[in-house]
Structures are given as C-alpha cells and as structure tokens.
Amino acid sequence: MWISKELLARHFEYSLWASLKVLEAAEKLPFDAIEQDRGNSFGGILATLTHIFLADRVWFKRFSGDPYFAFTQPGDSFDLAKLKTEWPIVMNEFTAWIRAQEDSKFQEKLFWRNIKGEDKEELMYKILLHIVNHGTYHRGQVITMIKQAGGEVVSTDLVYFPGM
C-alpha cells in the first residue's frame, strides 16, 4: 500500500494536538483525581497519558536508529507538566523525521526488539499508522476517566483537527 509522507506527518501532528488537548483537560482536575487508579488499562489518568508518551518516544527512537531502546529509561518520572514539555519535542522530531524521508521509505521494514525481548520486523507505514491509532485508543480511555472525575470532555476527533 502506498501512503504519502505528508499524510503520515499530518497524522502525527494530529496525534500531538489531541494529546495536548487531553493534557489541558487533565490539568483542570485535582491532583488526587489525576493520580487515582481507576482500574483502566494502565491505572489512571496520569499513568495512561504516560504510557502513550512512552510508546511515542520508544517508537521515535526505533525509527531514529535504535531498535533496542527500552520502553522506560532509568530516572523516568512524569507529571502533567513534564509530559506537556517533552511530548511536543518527541512528536515534532518524529514528524520532521517523517517529512525528511522519501515516500518509498515507508514501504521498507523496520526491525526492533519489543518490550518482551522479541525481535520483530514490520512495514514502516503500518507501524506509523499503529502509533497514531494507539494514541487515539488510549486518549479515549483518558477522556472517559476525566469525565468520571468530573472534568471537561474534550473533542479530539480527527475531523476537528485544524491541520487536516
């Protein structure tokens, strides 16, 4: 399947836009509500947002030439402020990397070692679409948890992203 680098880059811009909207909604909640384990995939609001960020970061490192980059790094500790600072750096660098490639690059396979220690290989365009989809899935969980905590529901639908 052929997919243009510009479409992939726009989806990464969308993913960052949506993540920052959700972060802003979470910032309006009391600290205890953000930290509370809500029995979701990764516990609560902060833990799930951190999971999305770590996934974006590990994939960026893999695409940047480090197939063995670990999902978590020594000293990793995140709060909403740190996520709000670091997420744009990772996603903007990832988007720039995408735009620097030829469209044909995304038909190549990427090798990496997953968090279980298994060596994997897949077409780049499929992984890139997976990264955006992964973020969308978990942001939906976070939005539900924000609503359950009494917070504001924000729309992160792709159709409302001003960059498309």
Backbone hydrogen bonds, N-H to C=O, Kabsch-Sander energy under -0.5 kcal/mol:
donor,donor_aa,acceptor,acceptor_aa,energy
8,L,4,S,-2.0
9,A,5,K,-3.0
10,R,6,E,-2.5
11,H,7,L,-1.9
12,F,8,L,-1.8
13,E,9,A,-2.2
14,Y,10,R,-2.5
15,S,11,H,-2.4
16,L,12,F,-2.0
17,W,13,E,-2.5
18,A,14,Y,-2.9
19,S,15,S,-2.3
20,L,16,L,-2.6
21,K,17,W,-1.9
22,V,18,A,-2.1
23,L,19,S,-2.5
24,E,20,L,-2.4
25,A,21,K,-1.8
26,A,22,V,-2.4
27,E,23,L,-2.1
28,K,24,E,-0.6
28,K,25,A,-0.9
29,L,26,A,-1.8
33,A,30,P,-0.7
34,I,30,P,-1.4
35,E,31,F,-2.0
36,Q,32,D,-1.7
38,R,36,Q,-0.6
38,R,43,G,-1.5
40,N,43,G,-1.8
43,G,40,N,-1.4
44,G,42,F,-1.0
46,L,34,I,-2.2
48,T,44,G,-2.1
49,L,45,I,-2.5
50,T,46,L,-2.6
51,H,47,A,-2.0
52,I,48,T,-2.2
53,F,49,L,-2.4
54,L,50,T,-3.0
55,A,51,H,-2.3
56,D,52,I,-2.5
57,R,53,F,-2.8
58,V,54,L,-2.8
59,W,55,A,-2.2
60,F,56,D,-2.1
61,K,57,R,-2.4
62,R,58,V,-2.2
63,F,59,W,-2.7
64,S,60,F,-1.9
65,G,62,R,-1.3
66,D,61,K,-2.5
69,F,66,D,-1.6
76,D,73,Q,-2.3
83,L,79,D,-2.3
84,K,80,L,-2.5
85,T,81,A,-1.4
86,E,82,K,-3.0
87,W,83,L,-2.6
89,I,85,T,-0.7
90,V,86,E,-2.2
91,M,87,W,-2.8
92,N,88,P,-2.5
93,E,89,I,-2.1
94,F,90,V,-2.5
95,T,91,M,-2.6
96,A,92,N,-2.2
97,W,93,E,-2.3
98,I,94,F,-2.4
99,R,95,T,-2.4
100,A,96,A,-1.4
101,Q,97,W,-0.5
101,Q,98,I,-1.5
105,K,102,E,-1.7
106,F,103,D,-1.2
107,Q,104,S,-1.8
108,E,105,K,-1.8
110,L,122,E,-3.1
112,W,120,K,-2.1
113,R,67,P,-2.5
114,N,112,W,-0.5
114,N,118,E,-2.8
117,G,114,N,-2.2
120,K,112,W,-3.5
122,E,110,L,-1.6
124,M,108,E,-3.0
125,Y,106,F,-2.3
127,I,123,L,-1.8
128,L,124,M,-2.7
129,L,125,Y,-2.2
130,H,126,K,-2.1
131,I,127,I,-2.4
132,V,128,L,-1.6
133,N,129,L,-2.5
134,H,130,H,-3.3
135,G,131,I,-2.0
136,T,132,V,-2.2
137,Y,133,N,-2.6
138,H,134,H,-2.2
139,R,135,G,-2.5
140,G,136,T,-1.9
141,Q,137,Y,-1.2
142,V,138,H,-2.2
143,I,139,R,-2.8
144,T,140,G,-1.8
145,M,141,Q,-2.3
146,I,142,V,-2.8
147,K,143,I,-2.2
148,Q,144,T,-2.5
149,A,145,M,-1.6
150,G,147,K,-1.8
151,G,146,I,-3.0
154,V,152,E,-0.5
156,T,154,V,-0.6
160,Y,157,D,-1.8
161,F,158,L,-1.6
164,M,161,F,-1.5
